[in-house]
């Protein structure tokens, strides 16, 4: 009896039409692209000012050295890690003539494994 019931249930569902999600109407609600859902959706770009770079990174920049307009700045990013051991990555930004000329990440040494 159970086999007959299972077989009839299988045949009933096999003949049911498949339902797929349709496209949203033109001009209607849509889901944003993946890059718009990220918390940091403004990438660093050459020629940015120090204020624009700080806004893109979401952290303040710290002066390291150099003359005004041709300086090296440092950004501490607190992404990742755990509650017990926070992770603080350093990102050095080089400015030339007031614009961003390059950047370099410095992950340093893990003090736990020394």
C-alpha positions in Angstrom: 0.0 0.0 0.0 2.8 2.4 0.9 4.5 1.6 -2.4 1.4 2.4 -4.4 0.9 5.7 -2.5 4.5 6.7 -3.1 4.3 5.8 -6.8 1.1 7.8 -7.3 2.5 10.8 -5.5 5.6 10.6 -7.7 3.5 10.5 -10.9 1.3 13.4 -9.7 4.3 15.7 -9.0 6.0 14.6 -12.3 3.1 15.9 -14.4 3.0 19.3 -12.6 4.4 22.2 -14.6 7.7 23.7 -13.5 7.5 27.2 -12.1 10.5 29.5 -12.7 11.1 32.9 -11.3 10.3 35.4 -14.1 12.1 38.6 -15.0 11.1 41.8 -13.2 9.0 44.2 -15.1 10.8 47.0 -17.1 11.3 50.0 -14.9 10.2 48.0 -11.8 12.2 46.8 -8.8 15.4 45.0 -9.4 18.2 43.6 -7.4 21.4 45.7 -7.4 24.6 44.3 -8.8 26.9 42.4 -6.5 29.4 45.2 -6.3 26.7 47.6 -4.9 26.1 45.3 -2.0 29.7 45.4 -0.7 30.5 47.6 2.2 33.5 49.0 0.3 32.2 49.6 -3.2 34.5 52.5 -4.0 37.8 51.2 -5.3 41.2 53.0 -4.9 42.2 54.7 -8.1 45.3 56.5 -9.2 45.0 60.3 -8.9 42.7 60.3 -5.9 43.3 62.9 -3.2 44.0 61.9 0.4 40.4 62.7 1.4 39.0 60.6 -1.4 41.2 57.7 -0.5 40.3 57.9 3.1 36.6 57.9 2.2 37.0 54.9 -0.2 38.8 52.9 2.5 36.5 54.0 5.3 39.3 54.8 7.7 41.4 57.9 8.5 44.8 58.2 7.0 47.9 58.7 9.2 50.8 60.8 8.0 54.1 58.9 7.8 56.6 61.1 6.0 57.1 63.4 3.1 56.5 67.0 2.0 53.0 68.3 1.5 51.5 66.8 -1.7 54.3 64.2 -1.9 53.7 62.3 1.3 53.3 58.7 2.4 50.1 58.0 4.4 49.1 54.9 6.3 45.7 53.3 6.8 44.9 50.7 9.4 42.2 48.4 8.3 40.4 46.2 10.9 38.9 43.6 8.6 38.8 39.9 9.6 40.4 38.3 12.5 38.5 37.0 15.5 37.2 38.5 18.7 40.2 37.1 20.6 42.9 38.1 18.1 41.9 41.2 16.0 43.5 41.6 12.7 45.0 45.0 11.8 46.3 45.2 8.3 48.4 48.2 7.2 48.1 49.8 3.9 50.7 52.4 2.8 49.5 55.0 0.3 52.0 57.1 -1.7 50.9 60.5 -3.0 52.7 62.5 -5.7 51.6 66.1 -6.6 48.5 65.6 -4.4 47.3 62.5 -6.2 47.5 58.8 -5.3 50.4 57.3 -7.1 50.5 53.8 -5.5 49.7 51.7 -2.5 51.2 48.6 -0.8 49.7 46.3 1.8 51.9 45.3 4.7 50.7 42.3 6.7 53.7 42.3 9.0 54.7 39.3 11.1 52.4 37.3 13.2 53.7 37.7 16.7 52.2 34.4 17.8 54.5 32.2 15.7 57.8 33.9 16.6 
